[in-house]
Amino acid sequence: MNCLLSWPEPVVRVQSLSESGLQTIPERYVKPLSDRPLMINTSPLTIIEENIPLIDLQHLFSNDRAIRAKTLSSISRACQEWGFFQVVNHGVNPGLMRRICELWREFFNQPLEVKQECANDPSTYEGYGSRLGVEKGAILDWSDYFFLHFMPASLRNESKWPAMPQSLRFASSALETYSN
């Protein structure tokens, strides 16, 4: 059975809210205290903020099993406790990362009407979006995004890549080159 999903309420782009002159963030974008990172007060003068786990991938393929096991354990713990993590020493060329960030900034700096041509839908989330999930009244993230399946190649749908700016076609070929 092919169920077409639709958004349960109108989608309002975060960029448009941000540029509207709002003085406060709307309640639907404010996470409950129980869903926010914890602040640990160790003394009246010192507050230590928990940081997102940082994983160094330089030893992931080490021949030293203990070092490799420590890295894998760190990844497992980060996934279980946080659900995500940051990585360093991943081998991705910093110049390539900068270039791809520049290309996507070009996309996000276009007028809303242009970006809206790439709007996503809840069946795949691929494309330009501002919300994840179809639950009515859900707490939303304060962000707009562009989601694409790139790997595995069987999920990639290049028709979802934006036509403008044309330079984003470079991003697709650069990622293809890097992923091989």
VOGU-3710 file (C-alpha; in Angstrom, 3 decimals, decimal comma):
1> mncllswpep> 0,000/0,000/0,000  1,497/3,327/-1,018  0,552/5,965/1,531  1,309/9,513/0,503  2,268/11,490/3,553  1,655/15,166/3,944  2,697/17,706/6,518  0,076/17,949/9,292  0,254/21,744/9,345  1,755/24,478/7,182
11> vvrvqslses> 5,544/24,460/7,037  7,063/27,781/8,037  10,703/28,223/7,079  12,962/29,100/10,001  14,780/31,632/7,821  11,536/33,532/7,276  10,812/33,494/11,025  14,341/34,664/11,804  14,120/37,520/9,315  10,626/38,569/10,445
21> glqtiperyv> 11,843/40,582/13,430  10,648/38,185/16,111  11,836/39,160/19,576  11,574/35,616/20,993  11,761/32,128/19,551  8,258/30,630/19,195  7,403/27,985/21,812  7,169/25,223/19,225  10,958/25,521/18,745  11,843/25,372/22,451
31> kplsdrplmi> 12,805/21,920/23,707  11,605/20,857/27,164  14,317/21,039/29,838  14,416/17,228/29,958  15,497/17,135/26,274  18,307/19,680/26,592  21,990/19,022/27,387  22,669/19,067/31,097  24,615/21,730/32,904  26,518/20,413/35,910
41> ntspltiiee> 27,045/22,900/38,715  30,202/21,785/40,545  30,420/24,837/42,791  28,686/28,180/43,159  31,217/29,759/40,759  31,926/27,001/38,249  29,572/25,557/35,656  30,854/22,784/33,417  28,917/22,257/30,231  28,770/18,749/28,797
51> niplidlqhl> 30,320/18,727/25,350  29,266/16,747/22,313  31,552/13,690/22,135  34,630/14,213/19,968  35,961/11,055/18,307  39,466/10,919/16,799  39,308/8,529/13,841  43,050/8,463/13,241  43,356/5,114/15,063  40,218/3,474/13,695
61> fsndrairak> 42,185/1,286/11,296  45,189/0,806/13,575  46,933/-2,548/13,714  47,018/-2,129/17,501  43,814/-3,883/18,579  43,658/-2,088/21,945  43,801/1,360/20,334  41,257/0,363/17,696  38,976/-1,134/20,380  39,182/2,087/22,401
71> tlssisracq> 38,103/4,122/19,360  35,221/1,745/18,613  34,169/1,829/22,257  34,150/5,640/22,172  31,932/5,584/19,075  29,563/3,074/20,684  29,321/5,066/23,921  28,709/8,322/22,015  25,931/6,698/19,970  24,275/5,187/23,041
81> ewgffqvvnh> 24,544/8,257/25,259  24,199/11,108/22,750  22,955/9,645/19,481  25,682/11,491/17,525  29,264/12,742/17,777  31,876/14,955/16,128  34,888/13,461/14,379  38,438/14,662/13,755  41,206/13,132/11,665  38,627/11,635/9,296
91> gvnpglmrri> 40,735/12,076/6,178  38,378/14,404/4,310  40,332/17,165/2,608  39,677/20,462/4,458  39,718/22,348/1,131  36,976/20,084/-0,207  34,911/20,606/2,952  35,288/24,402/2,686  34,314/24,366/-0,997  31,211/22,280/-0,385
101> celwreffnq> 30,178/24,528/2,517  30,573/27,555/0,207  28,431/25,880/-2,448  25,633/25,126/-0,006  25,812/28,680/1,364  25,121/29,806/-2,199  21,972/27,697/-2,141  20,802/28,929/1,272  21,491/32,578/0,336  19,012/32,402/-2,567
111> plevkqecan> 15,522/33,864/-2,200  13,048/31,678/-0,333  10,926/31,236/-3,475  13,871/29,640/-5,311  14,681/27,303/-2,443  11,005/26,415/-2,073  11,137/24,809/-5,542  13,233/22,094/-3,851  10,865/21,627/-0,904  10,887/18,202/0,649
121> dpstyegygs> 7,946/16,036/1,594  7,555/13,697/4,563  7,806/10,527/2,487  11,587/10,866/2,022  12,564/14,173/3,693  14,861/14,704/0,707  15,138/18,317/-0,348  14,821/21,678/1,351  13,070/21,402/4,672  12,406/22,874/8,076
131> rlgvekgail> 10,909/19,992/9,970  11,427/16,313/10,581  8,469/14,168/11,482  4,822/14,469/10,678  3,420/14,629/14,202  1,118/17,606/14,591  2,284/20,057/17,241  5,764/18,495/17,484  8,648/20,513/18,906  10,694/21,577/15,873
141> dwsdyfflhf> 14,394/22,293/15,374  15,368/25,928/14,809  16,926/25,244/11,420  16,342/24,860/7,724  18,208/22,068/5,976  18,743/20,287/2,690  18,706/16,513/3,040  19,931/14,177/0,324  20,686/10,487/0,207  24,176/10,151/-1,162
151> mpaslrnesk> 25,319/6,768/0,066  24,522/4,056/-0,657  24,301/4,912/-4,323  21,102/2,840/-4,630  19,258/5,500/-2,573  20,729/8,479/-4,416  18,231/10,452/-6,467  20,084/13,194/-8,330  16,797/14,737/-9,445  16,523/15,948/-5,841
161> wpampqslrf> 19,716/18,025/-6,189  18,857/21,689/-6,660  19,290/23,129/-10,148  20,388/26,472/-8,718  23,006/27,485/-8,091  24,543/25,429/-10,870  27,765/25,223/-8,885  26,096/22,658/-6,621  26,573/20,143/-9,409  30,264/20,371/-8,448
171> assaletysn> 29,342/19,212/-4,939  27,768/16,068/-6,330  30,810/15,188/-8,455  33,239/16,117/-5,657  31,419/13,887/-3,200  31,315/11,108/-5,777  35,072/11,382/-6,274  35,747/11,432/-2,539  33,439/8,522/-1,731  35,212/6,141/-4,132
//
